[in-house]
Amino acid sequence: MSKYLNGVKMGVEGSSRPRAESVAPARGGGRALPGLSAGRYVVAAAIFSLAVVSPAAAEKFGLGRPALPEEIAAWDLDVAPDGTGLPAGSGDVFTGEEVFAEKCAVCHGDFAEGVGNWPKLAGGQDTLDHDDPLKTVGSYWPYLSTTWDYVNRSMPFGDAQSLTADEVYAIVAYILYSNDLVDDEFVLSDGTFADVELPNAEGFILDDRLEAEKHFWNPEPCMENCKDDVEITMRAMVLDVTPEEESAAASGDAAPVEEAEEPVEVAAVLDPELVAKGEKTFKKCKACHQVGDGAKSKTGPILNGIIGAPAGYVEGFRYSKAMKAAAEGGLVWDEAELAAFLAKPKKYMKGTKMSFAGLKKEGDIEAVIAYLKSYSQ
């Protein structure tokens, strides 16, 4: 199909930018032209049909004008896997974290972990062979150009193409960092773009079914040896497309919705007001961490009993190399160490997977520690 429609380059799926305001109807279409009443439309349609019959006028409808070079350039945003088409610019992980928090986190979470049913952009490594794989930039997407192009063309939601090139580079750098693919000092630019290879780059094959499966094609459908009955082999809940309200009712073994845990005081010295304040502040941490009965490790480990525990104490969780090294060095999470970590995680432990910028107020740090104490044994 031609990429031009009456002189205006067509948009790409996912873009929220409008196409040309007036577009000629497809041949044979029944859509009325703007500004024509029903009666006038019949006359116009008759004249139009005569015009279509004429070979000289077959490709011209007398509408619109040739697109200007700058109009074509506005749609010509394609970026190839090798970086061809990238604009000049650069962005680092730290800047990306700030821009992502401002423009992307409302849907994708502070750490690209996804909010509600919005897409998750990080995690999912080694899950593609599971029944319910997590397909993210780090686990599934083959080319970084897809990430760059999509962010540049269609994001942020509701305000597409409002980002500068430097902001797009920074956001993509932060997404790479959230998938543990680059370190926190990485700078993505048109010069370093080709240096990044995503883990699943070799996970796709060329779709050659046109030739490879040609021997399966028959001009007449087979109507013999059909199955006597049809059985359901997979339900939509497995595919993560069933709304939670319906899936919970339809599946008897669906996991119950966890309610907020009430802090359990283990010592009389805990200040209830401080613990309550800590519970409120801990909402910034809930995207990755859980506490209380039934808590499970998510992007980050569970934090039950962390006060006084050695670093890397949660069995089965994949800690960063930096955290493993700290554990081997004998780090223990007493109040002082934990307070320093919560203030500036990246400065405290270079290489940590925790991408949270840190708590700026000492009062918030004190409150969170008090809240975590209430879940310590």
C-alpha positions as a Markdown table, in Angstrom:
| # | Residue | x | y | z |
|---|---|---|---|---|
| 1 | Met | 0.0 | 0.0 | 0.0 |
| 2 | Ser | 1.2 | 3.5 | -0.7 |
| 3 | Lys | 2.3 | 5.5 | 2.3 |
| 4 | Tyr | 0.5 | 8.5 | 0.9 |
| 5 | Leu | -3.1 | 9.3 | 0.8 |
| 6 | Asn | -4.1 | 12.3 | -1.3 |
| 7 | Gly | -0.7 | 13.8 | -0.8 |
| 8 | Val | -0.6 | 13.3 | 3.0 |
| 9 | Lys | 1.6 | 10.6 | 4.5 |
| 10 | Met | -0.4 | 8.1 | 6.5 |
| 11 | Gly | 0.2 | 7.7 | 10.3 |
| 12 | Val | 1.6 | 4.6 | 12.0 |
| 13 | Glu | -0.3 | 2.4 | 14.4 |
| 14 | Gly | 0.0 | 3.6 | 17.9 |
| 15 | Ser | 0.3 | 7.3 | 17.1 |
| 16 | Ser | -2.3 | 9.6 | 18.5 |
| 17 | Arg | -1.6 | 12.5 | 16.1 |
| 18 | Pro | -4.6 | 13.2 | 13.8 |
| 19 | Arg | -4.3 | 12.6 | 10.1 |
| 20 | Ala | -5.4 | 15.2 | 7.6 |
| 21 | Glu | -8.8 | 16.8 | 8.5 |
| 22 | Ser | -10.3 | 16.1 | 5.1 |
| 23 | Val | -9.6 | 12.7 | 3.5 |
| 24 | Ala | -11.2 | 11.5 | 0.2 |
| 25 | Pro | -13.3 | 8.4 | 0.7 |
| 26 | Ala | -12.0 | 5.1 | -0.6 |
| 27 | Arg | -13.3 | 4.0 | -4.0 |
| 28 | Gly | -16.7 | 2.4 | -3.7 |
| 29 | Gly | -17.1 | 3.7 | -0.2 |
| 30 | Gly | -20.4 | 5.1 | 1.0 |
| 31 | Arg | -19.2 | 7.8 | 3.4 |
| 32 | Ala | -20.8 | 11.2 | 2.8 |
| 33 | Leu | -18.4 | 14.1 | 2.2 |
| 34 | Pro | -18.3 | 16.8 | 4.8 |
| 35 | Gly | -20.9 | 19.6 | 4.2 |
| 36 | Leu | -23.1 | 17.7 | 1.7 |
| 37 | Ser | -26.7 | 16.9 | 2.5 |
| 38 | Ala | -28.2 | 13.6 | 1.6 |
| 39 | Gly | -29.7 | 14.9 | -1.7 |
| 40 | Arg | -26.6 | 16.7 | -2.7 |
| 41 | Tyr | -24.6 | 13.6 | -1.9 |
| 42 | Val | -26.6 | 11.5 | -4.4 |
| 43 | Val | -25.8 | 14.0 | -7.1 |
| 44 | Ala | -22.2 | 14.3 | -6.1 |
| 45 | Ala | -21.9 | 10.5 | -6.0 |
| 46 | Ala | -23.3 | 10.3 | -9.5 |
| 47 | Ile | -20.8 | 12.9 | -10.8 |
| 48 | Phe | -18.0 | 11.2 | -8.8 |
| 49 | Ser | -18.8 | 7.8 | -10.4 |
| 50 | Leu | -18.6 | 9.3 | -13.9 |
| 51 | Ala | -15.3 | 10.8 | -13.0 |
| 52 | Val | -13.9 | 7.4 | -11.8 |
| 53 | Val | -14.9 | 5.8 | -15.1 |
| 54 | Ser | -12.6 | 8.2 | -17.0 |
| 55 | Pro | -9.0 | 6.8 | -17.1 |
| 56 | Ala | -7.6 | 10.3 | -17.2 |
| 57 | Ala | -9.2 | 11.1 | -13.8 |
| 58 | Ala | -8.8 | 7.6 | -12.3 |
| 59 | Glu | -6.1 | 8.7 | -9.8 |
| 60 | Lys | -7.2 | 12.3 | -9.1 |
| 61 | Phe | -10.2 | 13.3 | -7.1 |
| 62 | Gly | -9.7 | 17.1 | -7.1 |
| 63 | Leu | -9.3 | 17.2 | -3.4 |
| 64 | Gly | -6.4 | 18.3 | -1.2 |
| 65 | Arg | -3.0 | 19.5 | -2.4 |
| 66 | Pro | 0.5 | 18.0 | -2.5 |
| 67 | Ala | 2.1 | 17.7 | 0.9 |
| 68 | Leu | 4.8 | 20.2 | 1.7 |
| 69 | Pro | 8.3 | 18.9 | 2.5 |
| 70 | Glu | 8.0 | 20.0 | 6.2 |
| 71 | Glu | 4.6 | 18.1 | 6.5 |
| 72 | Ile | 6.1 | 14.9 | 5.1 |
| 73 | Ala | 9.1 | 15.3 | 7.4 |
| 74 | Ala | 6.8 | 15.6 | 10.4 |
| 75 | Trp | 5.5 | 12.1 | 9.7 |
| 76 | Asp | 8.9 | 10.7 | 8.6 |
| 77 | Leu | 10.0 | 9.5 | 12.1 |
| 78 | Asp | 11.0 | 5.9 | 11.3 |
| 79 | Val | 14.0 | 4.5 | 13.1 |
| 80 | Ala | 15.7 | 1.4 | 11.8 |
| 81 | Pro | 17.3 | -1.3 | 14.1 |
| 82 | Asp | 20.7 | -0.1 | 13.2 |
| 83 | Gly | 19.9 | 3.5 | 14.3 |
| 84 | Thr | 19.3 | 4.9 | 10.9 |
| 85 | Gly | 16.8 | 7.8 | 11.2 |
| 86 | Leu | 17.8 | 8.7 | 14.8 |
| 87 | Pro | 18.0 | 12.5 | 15.5 |
| 88 | Ala | 21.1 | 13.9 | 17.2 |
| 89 | Gly | 20.8 | 13.9 | 21.0 |
| 90 | Ser | 21.5 | 12.1 | 24.2 |
| 91 | Gly | 20.1 | 11.3 | 27.6 |
| 92 | Asp | 21.4 | 9.6 | 30.7 |
| 93 | Val | 19.7 | 7.2 | 33.2 |
| 94 | Phe | 19.3 | 9.8 | 36.0 |
| 95 | Thr | 17.6 | 12.3 | 33.7 |
| 96 | Gly | 15.5 | 9.5 | 32.3 |
| 97 | Glu | 14.3 | 8.6 | 35.8 |
| 98 | Glu | 13.1 | 12.2 | 36.4 |
| 99 | Val | 11.3 | 12.5 | 33.1 |
| 100 | Phe | 9.8 | 9.0 | 33.4 |
| 101 | Ala | 8.5 | 9.8 | 36.9 |
| 102 | Glu | 6.8 | 13.0 | 35.5 |
| 103 | Lys | 5.4 | 11.7 | 32.2 |
| 104 | Cys | 5.3 | 7.9 | 32.3 |
| 105 | Ala | 5.0 | 6.6 | 35.8 |
| 106 | Val | 1.2 | 7.3 | 36.2 |
| 107 | Cys | 0.7 | 4.3 | 33.8 |
| 108 | His | 3.9 | 2.4 | 33.9 |
| 109 | Gly | 4.9 | 2.8 | 37.5 |
| 110 | Asp | 8.0 | 4.5 | 39.0 |
| 111 | Phe | 10.2 | 1.6 | 38.1 |
| 112 | Ala | 8.5 | 0.5 | 34.8 |
| 113 | Glu | 6.7 | -2.3 | 36.6 |
| 114 | Gly | 3.3 | -1.2 | 35.3 |
| 115 | Val | 0.3 | 0.1 | 37.2 |
| 116 | Gly | -2.9 | -2.0 | 37.1 |
| 117 | Asn | -3.4 | -3.4 | 33.7 |
| 118 | Trp | -1.1 | -0.9 | 32.0 |
| 119 | Pro | 1.9 | -2.5 | 30.2 |
| 120 | Lys | 4.9 | -3.6 | 32.2 |
| 121 | Leu | 8.2 | -2.4 | 30.6 |
| 122 | Ala | 10.7 | -4.1 | 32.9 |
| 123 | Gly | 11.2 | -7.7 | 34.2 |
| 124 | Gly | 10.1 | -11.0 | 32.7 |
| 125 | Gln | 13.5 | -12.4 | 32.0 |
| 126 | Asp | 13.5 | -16.1 | 31.4 |
| 127 | Thr | 9.6 | -16.3 | 31.3 |
| 128 | Leu | 9.0 | -16.6 | 27.6 |
| 129 | Asp | 8.7 | -20.4 | 27.9 |
| 130 | His | 6.2 | -20.1 | 30.7 |
| 131 | Asp | 2.4 | -20.5 | 30.4 |
| 132 | Asp | 2.0 | -16.8 | 31.3 |
| 133 | Pro | 5.2 | -15.1 | 30.0 |
| 134 | Leu | 5.9 | -11.5 | 30.9 |
| 135 | Lys | 6.8 | -9.7 | 27.7 |
| 136 | Thr | 8.7 | -6.5 | 28.3 |
| 137 | Val | 11.4 | -4.4 | 26.6 |
| 138 | Gly | 14.0 | -6.5 | 28.5 |
| 139 | Ser | 12.5 | -9.9 | 28.0 |
| 140 | Tyr | 10.8 | -9.9 | 24.6 |
| 141 | Trp | 11.4 | -6.9 | 22.4 |
| 142 | Pro | 14.1 | -7.7 | 19.8 |
| 143 | Tyr | 15.3 | -4.2 | 18.8 |
| 144 | Leu | 15.9 | -1.0 | 20.8 |
| 145 | Ser | 14.7 | 1.0 | 17.8 |
| 146 | Thr | 11.2 | -0.2 | 18.5 |
| 147 | Thr | 11.3 | 1.2 | 22.0 |
| 148 | Trp | 12.8 | 4.5 | 20.8 |
| 149 | Asp | 10.3 | 4.9 | 17.9 |
| 150 | Tyr | 7.3 | 4.1 | 20.0 |
| 151 | Val | 8.1 | 6.4 | 22.8 |
| 152 | Asn | 9.0 | 9.2 | 20.3 |
| 153 | Arg | 6.0 | 8.7 | 18.2 |
| 154 | Ser | 3.2 | 7.9 | 20.6 |
| 155 | Met | 4.1 | 8.8 | 24.1 |
| 156 | Pro | 3.2 | 10.2 | 26.6 |
| 157 | Phe | -0.4 | 9.0 | 26.5 |
| 158 | Gly | -2.6 | 11.8 | 25.5 |
| 159 | Asp | 0.2 | 14.1 | 24.5 |
| 160 | Ala | 2.1 | 12.2 | 21.8 |
| 161 | Gln | 5.2 | 13.7 | 20.2 |
| 162 | Ser | 5.6 | 16.3 | 22.9 |
| 163 | Leu | 8.9 | 14.9 | 24.1 |
| 164 | Thr | 12.2 | 16.3 | 22.9 |
| 165 | Ala | 14.8 | 14.0 | 21.3 |
| 166 | Asp | 17.0 | 14.2 | 24.5 |
| 167 | Glu | 14.0 | 13.3 | 26.7 |
| 168 | Val | 13.3 | 10.3 | 24.5 |
| 169 | Tyr | 16.9 | 9.1 | 24.8 |
| 170 | Ala | 16.8 | 9.6 | 28.5 |
| 171 | Ile | 13.5 | 7.7 | 29.0 |
| 172 | Val | 14.8 | 4.8 | 26.9 |
| 173 | Ala | 18.0 | 4.8 | 28.9 |
| 174 | Tyr | 16.0 | 4.5 | 32.1 |
| 175 | Ile | 13.9 | 1.6 | 30.6 |
| 176 | Leu | 17.2 | -0.2 | 29.8 |
| 177 | Tyr | 18.4 | 0.5 | 33.4 |
| 178 | Ser | 15.2 | -0.8 | 34.8 |
| 179 | Asn | 15.8 | -4.1 | 33.0 |
| 180 | Asp | 19.3 | -4.4 | 34.3 |
| 181 | Leu | 20.8 | -4.0 | 30.8 |
| 182 | Val | 22.9 | -0.9 | 31.5 |
| 183 | Asp | 24.5 | 0.7 | 34.6 |
| 184 | Asp | 23.3 | 3.9 | 36.3 |
| 185 | Glu | 26.0 | 6.0 | 34.5 |
| 186 | Phe | 24.9 | 5.0 | 31.0 |
| 187 | Val | 24.2 | 7.6 | 28.4 |
| 188 | Leu | 22.2 | 6.7 | 25.4 |
| 189 | Ser | 22.7 | 8.8 | 22.2 |
| 190 | Asp | 22.7 | 8.5 | 18.5 |
| 191 | Gly | 26.3 | 7.5 | 18.8 |
| 192 | Thr | 25.9 | 4.8 | 21.5 |
| 193 | Phe | 22.5 | 3.4 | 20.2 |
| 194 | Ala | 24.0 | 0.7 | 18.1 |
| 195 | Asp | 26.1 | -0.6 | 21.0 |
| 196 | Val | 22.9 | -1.8 | 22.8 |
| 197 | Glu | 21.7 | -5.3 | 21.9 |
| 198 | Leu | 18.5 | -6.6 | 23.6 |
| 199 | Pro | 18.5 | -10.1 | 25.1 |
| 200 | Asn | 15.8 | -11.4 | 22.7 |
| 201 | Ala | 17.4 | -10.0 | 19.5 |
| 202 | Glu | 17.7 | -13.6 | 18.1 |
| 203 | Gly | 14.4 | -14.8 | 19.4 |
| 204 | Phe | 12.4 | -14.0 | 16.2 |
| 205 | Ile | 12.4 | -15.7 | 12.9 |
| 206 | Leu | 11.5 | -14.5 | 9.4 |
| 207 | Asp | 7.9 | -15.2 | 8.6 |
| 208 | Asp | 8.3 | -17.4 | 5.5 |
| 209 | Arg | 4.9 | -19.1 | 5.7 |
| 210 | Leu | 4.1 | -17.9 | 2.2 |
| 211 | Glu | 6.6 | -20.5 | 0.9 |
| 212 | Ala | 7.2 | -22.9 | 3.8 |
| 213 | Glu | 3.6 | -23.7 | 4.3 |
| 214 | Lys | 2.4 | -23.5 | 0.7 |
| 215 | His | 2.0 | -27.3 | 0.5 |
| 216 | Phe | -0.8 | -27.0 | 3.1 |
| 217 | Trp | -2.9 | -24.8 | 1.0 |
| 218 | Asn | -5.9 | -26.3 | -0.8 |
| 219 | Pro | -8.4 | -24.5 | -3.1 |
| 220 | Glu | -11.2 | -26.5 | -1.5 |
| 221 | Pro | -11.6 | -26.9 | 2.3 |
| 222 | Cys | -11.4 | -30.4 | 3.8 |
| 223 | Met | -14.8 | -31.6 | 5.0 |
| 224 | Glu | -13.8 | -35.1 | 6.1 |
| 225 | Asn | -12.7 | -36.7 | 9.3 |
| 226 | Cys | -13.8 | -33.7 | 11.4 |
| 227 | Lys | -13.8 | -33.8 | 15.2 |
| 228 | Asp | -17.0 | -35.0 | 16.9 |
| 229 | Asp | -16.8 | -32.4 | 19.6 |
| 230 | Val | -14.8 | -29.3 | 20.5 |
| 231 | Glu | -13.1 | -28.7 | 23.8 |
| 232 | Ile | -11.8 | -25.5 | 25.5 |
| 233 | Thr | -8.0 | -25.7 | 25.8 |
| 234 | Met | -7.2 | -22.3 | 27.3 |
| 235 | Arg | -9.2 | -19.6 | 29.0 |
| 236 | Ala | -8.8 | -15.9 | 28.7 |
| 237 | Met | -7.7 | -15.5 | 32.3 |
| 238 | Val | -4.4 | -17.2 | 31.4 |
| 239 | Leu | -3.9 | -14.7 | 28.6 |
| 240 | Asp | -4.5 | -11.8 | 31.1 |
| 241 | Val | -7.3 | -10.3 | 29.1 |
| 242 | Thr | -10.2 | -11.1 | 31.5 |
| 243 | Pro | -11.2 | -8.2 | 33.8 |
| 244 | Glu | -10.3 | -9.0 | 37.4 |
| 245 | Glu | -13.9 | -8.7 | 38.6 |
| 246 | Glu | -15.1 | -11.4 | 36.2 |
| 247 | Ser | -12.1 | -13.7 | 36.5 |
| 248 | Ala | -12.4 | -13.8 | 40.3 |
| 249 | Ala | -16.0 | -14.9 | 39.9 |
| 250 | Ala | -15.4 | -17.3 | 37.1 |
| 251 | Ser | -12.4 | -19.1 | 38.6 |
| 252 | Gly | -12.8 | -20.8 | 41.9 |
| 253 | Asp | -9.1 | -20.9 | 42.6 |
| 254 | Ala | -8.4 | -17.3 | 41.8 |
| 255 | Ala | -6.2 | -15.6 | 44.3 |
| 256 | Pro | -8.2 | -13.3 | 46.7 |
| 257 | Val | -7.5 | -9.6 | 46.6 |
| 258 | Glu | -5.1 | -8.8 | 49.4 |
| 259 | Glu | -6.3 | -6.1 | 51.8 |
| 260 | Ala | -4.0 | -3.6 | 53.4 |
| 261 | Glu | -2.4 | -5.1 | 56.5 |
| 262 | Glu | -2.7 | -3.4 | 59.8 |
| 263 | Pro | 0.7 | -2.7 | 61.4 |
| 264 | Val | 1.5 | -5.2 | 64.2 |
| 265 | Glu | 3.3 | -3.6 | 67.1 |
| 266 | Val | 6.0 | -5.9 | 68.4 |
| 267 | Ala | 7.3 | -3.5 | 71.0 |
| 268 | Ala | 5.5 | -1.1 | 73.3 |
| 269 | Val | 8.1 | 1.7 | 72.4 |
| 270 | Leu | 6.7 | 2.0 | 68.8 |
| 271 | Asp | 4.9 | 5.3 | 68.3 |
| 272 | Pro | 1.5 | 4.5 | 66.7 |
| 273 | Glu | 1.4 | 7.9 | 65.0 |
| 274 | Leu | 4.9 | 7.4 | 63.6 |
| 275 | Val | 4.0 | 3.9 | 62.4 |
| 276 | Ala | 0.8 | 5.3 | 60.7 |
| 277 | Lys | 2.9 | 8.0 | 59.0 |
| 278 | Gly | 5.3 | 5.3 | 57.9 |
| 279 | Glu | 2.5 | 3.2 | 56.4 |
| 280 | Lys | 1.4 | 6.2 | 54.4 |
| 281 | Thr | 5.0 | 6.9 | 53.2 |
| 282 | Phe | 5.5 | 3.2 | 52.4 |
| 283 | Lys | 3.0 | 3.6 | 49.5 |
| 284 | Lys | 6.0 | 4.8 | 47.5 |
| 285 | Cys | 7.6 | 1.5 | 48.0 |
| 286 | Lys | 4.6 | -0.8 | 47.5 |
| 287 | Ala | 5.2 | -1.0 | 43.7 |
| 288 | Cys | 8.1 | -3.3 | 44.4 |
| 289 | His | 7.9 | -4.4 | 48.1 |
| 290 | Gln | 5.4 | -6.1 | 50.3 |
| 291 | Val | 5.1 | -6.7 | 54.0 |
| 292 | Gly | 2.8 | -8.6 | 56.3 |
| 293 | Asp | 1.2 | -12.0 | 56.1 |
| 294 | Gly | 1.1 | -13.4 | 52.6 |
| 295 | Ala | 3.7 | -10.9 | 51.4 |
| 296 | Lys | 5.6 | -12.0 | 48.2 |
| 297 | Ser | 8.7 | -10.7 | 46.5 |
| 298 | Lys | 7.9 | -8.7 | 43.4 |
| 299 | Thr | 10.4 | -6.4 | 41.7 |
| 300 | Gly | 11.9 | -6.1 | 45.1 |
| 301 | Pro | 12.1 | -8.6 | 48.0 |
| 302 | Ile | 9.6 | -8.8 | 50.9 |
| 303 | Leu | 10.7 | -6.7 | 53.8 |
| 304 | Asn | 9.3 | -8.6 | 56.8 |
| 305 | Gly | 11.9 | -8.8 | 59.5 |
| 306 | Ile | 14.4 | -6.6 | 57.7 |
| 307 | Ile | 15.4 | -4.6 | 60.8 |
| 308 | Gly | 18.5 | -6.4 | 62.1 |
| 309 | Ala | 18.6 | -8.8 | 59.2 |
| 310 | Pro | 21.7 | -9.4 | 57.0 |
| 311 | Ala | 21.7 | -8.0 | 53.5 |
| 312 | Gly | 20.2 | -10.4 | 50.9 |
| 313 | Tyr | 18.4 | -12.4 | 53.5 |
| 314 | Val | 15.3 | -13.3 | 51.4 |
| 315 | Glu | 15.8 | -16.8 | 49.9 |
| 316 | Gly | 15.1 | -17.2 | 46.2 |
| 317 | Phe | 15.1 | -13.5 | 45.3 |
| 318 | Arg | 17.6 | -12.4 | 42.6 |
| 319 | Tyr | 19.6 | -9.7 | 44.2 |
| 320 | Ser | 22.0 | -7.5 | 42.3 |
| 321 | Lys | 25.7 | -8.2 | 42.3 |
| 322 | Ala | 26.2 | -5.2 | 44.5 |
| 323 | Met | 23.8 | -6.5 | 47.1 |
| 324 | Lys | 25.3 | -10.0 | 47.0 |
| 325 | Ala | 28.8 | -8.4 | 47.6 |
| 326 | Ala | 27.5 | -6.4 | 50.5 |
| 327 | Ala | 26.0 | -9.5 | 52.0 |
| 328 | Glu | 29.3 | -11.4 | 51.7 |
| 329 | Gly | 30.9 | -8.3 | 53.3 |
| 330 | Gly | 28.7 | -8.8 | 56.4 |
| 331 | Leu | 26.3 | -5.9 | 55.9 |
| 332 | Val | 23.4 | -5.9 | 58.5 |
| 333 | Trp | 20.3 | -3.7 | 58.1 |
| 334 | Asp | 20.3 | -1.9 | 61.4 |
| 335 | Glu | 18.5 | 1.4 | 61.6 |
| 336 | Ala | 21.5 | 3.5 | 60.7 |
| 337 | Glu | 22.4 | 1.5 | 57.6 |
| 338 | Leu | 18.8 | 1.3 | 56.5 |
| 339 | Ala | 18.4 | 5.0 | 56.9 |
| 340 | Ala | 21.4 | 5.8 | 54.8 |
| 341 | Phe | 20.2 | 3.4 | 52.1 |
| 342 | Leu | 16.7 | 4.9 | 52.0 |
| 343 | Ala | 18.1 | 8.4 | 51.7 |
| 344 | Lys | 20.1 | 7.8 | 48.6 |
| 345 | Pro | 20.1 | 4.1 | 47.4 |
| 346 | Lys | 22.3 | 4.6 | 44.4 |
| 347 | Lys | 24.9 | 6.6 | 46.3 |
| 348 | Tyr | 24.9 | 4.2 | 49.2 |
| 349 | Met | 25.3 | 1.1 | 47.0 |
| 350 | Lys | 26.5 | 1.6 | 43.5 |
| 351 | Gly | 25.0 | -1.0 | 41.2 |
| 352 | Thr | 21.9 | -1.7 | 43.2 |
| 353 | Lys | 18.8 | -2.7 | 41.3 |
| 354 | Met | 16.7 | -0.3 | 43.4 |
| 355 | Ser | 16.1 | 2.6 | 41.0 |
| 356 | Phe | 14.1 | 4.6 | 43.6 |
| 357 | Ala | 15.7 | 8.1 | 44.0 |
| 358 | Gly | 15.3 | 8.0 | 47.8 |
| 359 | Leu | 13.4 | 9.7 | 50.6 |
| 360 | Lys | 14.4 | 13.3 | 51.0 |
| 361 | Lys | 12.9 | 14.0 | 54.4 |
| 362 | Glu | 14.5 | 12.5 | 57.5 |
| 363 | Gly | 11.0 | 12.4 | 59.1 |
| 364 | Asp | 9.8 | 10.1 | 56.3 |
| 365 | Ile | 12.8 | 7.8 | 56.7 |
| 366 | Glu | 12.3 | 7.5 | 60.4 |
| 367 | Ala | 8.6 | 6.8 | 59.9 |
| 368 | Val | 9.2 | 4.1 | 57.3 |
| 369 | Ile | 11.7 | 2.4 | 59.6 |
| 370 | Ala | 9.2 | 2.5 | 62.4 |
| 371 | Tyr | 6.6 | 0.9 | 60.1 |
| 372 | Leu | 9.1 | -1.8 | 59.0 |
| 373 | Lys | 9.8 | -2.4 | 62.7 |
| 374 | Ser | 6.2 | -3.3 | 63.2 |
| 375 | Tyr | 6.7 | -6.2 | 60.8 |
| 376 | Ser | 9.9 | -7.3 | 62.3 |
| 377 | Gln | 10.2 | -10.4 | 64.5 |
